[in-house]
Amino acid sequence: MPRYVVLEHECPQGLHWDFMLEVDNVLRTWSLPFPPDERSTMTAEALADHRPAYLDYEGPVSADRGSVSRWDAGTYRIEQQSDARWEIELQGAKLRGRVHLVRLEEPPSQWRFVFFPTGK
């Protein structure tokens, strides 16, 4: 099963959470304005792919980009995937449920992130 991680990222631009999915040899990454700890809908910003080392890393980020700490981690299963839509099932320490990521029209780096907890 591929892994995912949610990192709390304190940086000069402010606090956000990085939602990262292990895909092949990279982490597909979206920046979230707050953690998806309950049923939530938010706008997520697609970021450049990250190194898989962030699945296990906590600490300072190079070039004075702040520091990261693991907020959640686990495995996931893709239920649907296209260039504009991902539907995945998360099995993590905190997050258990479904995530829908849908690319917005403008700007193309913006996605709608919806978390549906299991059993709530």
TAFENWO-V813564 format. One record per helix or strand of 3 or more residues. SS is the DSSP state (hx for helix, st for strand). FROM is the first residue (numbers start at 0). LEN is the number of residues. Records with the same first field share a line. If there is no record, write none. Layout:
# TAFENWO-V813564
SS=FROM-LEN + FROM-LEN
This chain:
# TAFENWO-V813564
st=1-10 + 13-10 + 25-7 + 39-11 + 66-15 + 84-8 + 95-8 + 109-8
hx=51-4
